[in-house]
Amino acid sequence: MKALNTSWLCLLILLLFIRLGASDGHRKTNEAYATLLYGDKFSLGVRVLGKSIRDTGSKKDMVVLVSDGVSDYACNLLQADGWIVEKISLLSNPNKIRPSRFWGVYTKLKIFNMTDYKKVVYLDADTIVVKNIEELFKCARFCGNLKHSERMNSGVMVVEPSISLFNDMMNKVNTLPSYTGGDQGFLNSYYLEFPNAHVFEPNMPSESLNNRKVPEMERLSTVYNADVGLYMLANKWMVDENELRVIHYTLGPIKPWDWWASWLVKPVDVWQNIREKLEESLPGTRGGQNPKDSLIVKFLFLFPICVVLFCCYHSYQKNPCCFGSFCRTSLFDHVRHHYHKIKSGGSVAYISISTSTISSTHEQLFNGAQYKVPAYLGGVSVCVCFMATVVSLGLAFLLVPRQVTPWTGLLLMYEWTFTIFIIYLEVISI
């Protein structure tokens, strides 16, 4: 009887542990990768980042800090992808002079308060991991990469969370200057001696690594934060491409999930290749698709076809004879002539037209036209067509969703540019 009770007790304890481990995405390791999400438009970047980390074979926790602006659907999707979702409140930006897109970037400082973990590797949502970077967890208490002369970039960092450190940062947020108007400038002011720190050596022997005094700061090699912006300037990486570990898409407002970025920047292809491998964590999300965007794409694809069919029908209603006369044109007669000759086995005969006849006809047309067509009509036509093209491209660019695949975006762009161009010319000709 005692053995039976003991078995039941062990079973209940086991079920309790399973339940606790499965609920709310509890942490499984004491080291983690972390990123930050302010709104749904960056959620695809977080999905691709997570996929790139898992593709390197890492089993460490992946934590995404999400603000109030992130929808429940995006949180559920990221959880289904394997992210541990932690909801946080935004930290206000104390800088009055700053880019508008930096309104919530000081929230990144909350990674220094992730005290559930011994060490955290932070990665921006616009980064991907192309090779295993587990060695970064051996780095110092704070690690980052220098860019743009002696400035540290906060897109990739290694931190050792501490309540006292976080509180000290919060006390200095309103007093320390920020050259960017955001978190990066603040961290450069906080870690003022960072440019003088030693470079992190990942290949250091384990014995030396364990016996050394852990430094306060270390600088990371460029391979851990390869800047696509610098790649664009030099048309090559600053380091050996085969040694790259992390690619950072620092293109300002242009992000790798924008469909047109793949046609402008070559390294975006690497990001898109990882995106294509995303699994269907929730219905309709395979390959980074968005169910809402899928409906919009179907509408945008079918609507221009319906417009063209309607225009054809409208033209037929206005002039029903035009279709019949089109079928009796010289082109159809020419094809029919070819067909009958080939079928009968004879040669195809052509009637030659003399050059003098063509020249005289052109001269008559030109002499007649110069008295009927205003001289300025050609310039006006060019201007109208140019305006129609610009308007068509602009409207088509606004209509196509940003996060569709590159080929889908290009196809819809061409389709809607042509459709709007035709509609524009029809409107101004009325």
Stockholm file with secondary structure:
# STOCKHOLM 1.0

chainA/1-430         MKALNTSWLCLLILLLFIRLGASDGHRKTNEAYATLLYGDKFSLGVRVLGKSIRDTGSKKDMVVLVSDGVSDYACNLLQADGWIVEKISLLSNPNKIRPSRFWGVYTKLKIFNMTDYKKVVYLDADTIVVKNIEELFKCARFCGNLKHSERMNSGVMVVEPSISLFNDMMNKVNTLPSYTGGDQGFLNSYYLEFPNAHVFEPNMPSESLNNRKVPEMERLSTVYNADVGLYMLANKWMVDENELRVIHYTLGPIKPWDWWASWLVKPVDVWQNIREKLEESLPGTRGGQNPKDSLIVKFLFLFPICVVLFCCYHSYQKNPCCFGSFCRTSLFDHVRHHYHKIKSGGSVAYISISTSTISSTHEQLFNGAQYKVPAYLGGVSVCVCFMATVVSLGLAFLLVPRQVTPWTGLLLMYEWTFTIFIIYLEVISI
#=GR chainA/1-430 SS CHHHHHHHHHHHHHHHHHHHHHSTTCCCSSEEEEEEESSGGGHHHHHHHHHHHHHTTCCSEEEEEECTTSCHHHHHHHHHTTCEEEECCCCCCCCSSSCGGGTTGGGGGGGGGCTTSSEEEEECTTEEECSCCGGGGGSCSEEEEEETTTEEEEEEEEECCCHHHHHHHHHHTTTSCCSSSSHHHHHHHHTTTGGGSCBCCTTCCHHHHHHSCCCSEEECCGGGSEEHHHHHHHTSCSSCGGGCCEEECCCTTCCTTSTTHHHHCTTHHHHHHHHHTCCCSSTTCGGGCCHHHHHHHHHHHHHHHHHHHHHHHHHHHHCTHHHHHHTTSHHHHHHHHHHHHHHHTCCCCCCCCCHHHHHHHHHHHHHHHTTTSCTTHHHHHHHHHHHHHHHHHHHHHHHSCTTSCHHHHHHHHHHHHHHHHHHHHHHHTC
#=GC SS_cons         CHHHHHHHHHHHHHHHHHHHHHSTTCCCSSEEEEEEESSGGGHHHHHHHHHHHHHTTCCSEEEEEECTTSCHHHHHHHHHTTCEEEECCCCCCCCSSSCGGGTTGGGGGGGGGCTTSSEEEEECTTEEECSCCGGGGGSCSEEEEEETTTEEEEEEEEECCCHHHHHHHHHHTTTSCCSSSSHHHHHHHHTTTGGGSCBCCTTCCHHHHHHSCCCSEEECCGGGSEEHHHHHHHTSCSSCGGGCCEEECCCTTCCTTSTTHHHHCTTHHHHHHHHHTCCCSSTTCGGGCCHHHHHHHHHHHHHHHHHHHHHHHHHHHHCTHHHHHHTTSHHHHHHHHHHHHHHHTCCCCCCCCCHHHHHHHHHHHHHHHTTTSCTTHHHHHHHHHHHHHHHHHHHHHHHSCTTSCHHHHHHHHHHHHHHHHHHHHHHHTC
//
